[in-house]
């Protein structure tokens, strides 16, 4: 499965629904990603359909994760 890193630290990863026999695919972020937003924030996002809007949101999350 694809993953993206900064140096030797994995920042985000993709889990395919078909490969893992789950209801939906997920895009997850490690604790190394700079997604902190107060005392609680999501680290995994369910993906059921990928349109331009989702691509835009993923790009924004990746930019934030890279900090």
C-alpha positions as CSV (number, residue, x, y, z in Angstrom):
1,X,0.0,0.0,0.0
2,X,1.3,3.5,-0.7
3,X,2.7,5.6,2.1
4,X,4.4,9.0,2.2
5,X,7.2,9.9,4.5
6,X,9.3,12.9,5.5
7,X,12.8,11.7,6.1
8,X,12.5,8.2,7.7
9,X,9.1,8.9,9.3
10,X,5.9,7.8,7.7
11,X,3.4,10.6,7.7
12,X,0.4,9.1,5.9
13,X,-0.7,5.8,4.4
14,X,-3.5,4.3,2.3
15,X,-5.4,1.1,3.1
16,X,-7.4,-0.4,0.2
17,X,-10.8,-1.7,1.1
18,X,-10.5,-4.6,-1.4
19,X,-7.2,-5.8,-0.1
20,X,-8.2,-5.7,3.5
21,X,-11.8,-6.8,2.9
22,X,-13.3,-3.7,4.7
23,X,-16.3,-1.6,3.9
24,X,-14.2,1.4,2.8
25,X,-10.7,2.5,2.0
26,X,-8.9,4.7,4.5
27,X,-6.3,7.5,4.4
28,X,-4.4,7.5,7.7
29,X,-1.9,9.8,9.3
30,X,0.8,8.9,11.9
31,X,1.5,10.8,15.0
32,X,4.4,12.4,13.1
33,X,2.0,14.3,10.9
34,X,1.3,17.9,12.0
35,X,-2.5,17.6,12.1
36,X,-2.9,18.6,15.7
37,X,-6.1,20.7,16.2
38,X,-6.9,21.2,19.8
39,X,-7.3,18.2,22.2
40,X,-8.9,15.9,19.6
41,X,-8.6,15.5,15.8
42,X,-9.1,12.7,13.2
43,X,-6.2,10.6,12.1
44,X,-8.0,8.3,9.6
45,X,-10.4,9.3,6.9
46,X,-12.9,6.9,5.2
47,X,-12.9,7.1,1.4
48,X,-15.9,5.7,-0.6
49,X,-15.5,7.9,-3.7
50,X,-12.7,10.1,-5.0
51,X,-13.8,13.3,-6.7
52,X,-12.1,16.6,-7.2
53,X,-13.4,17.8,-3.8
54,X,-11.9,14.9,-2.0
55,X,-8.6,15.3,-3.9
56,X,-8.5,18.9,-2.9
57,X,-9.1,18.0,0.8
58,X,-6.4,15.3,0.7
59,X,-3.9,17.7,-0.8
60,X,-4.6,20.2,2.0
61,X,-4.2,17.5,4.6
62,X,-0.9,16.4,3.1
63,X,0.4,19.9,3.1
64,X,-0.6,20.4,6.7
65,X,0.9,17.0,7.7
66,X,4.2,18.0,6.1
67,X,4.1,21.3,8.1
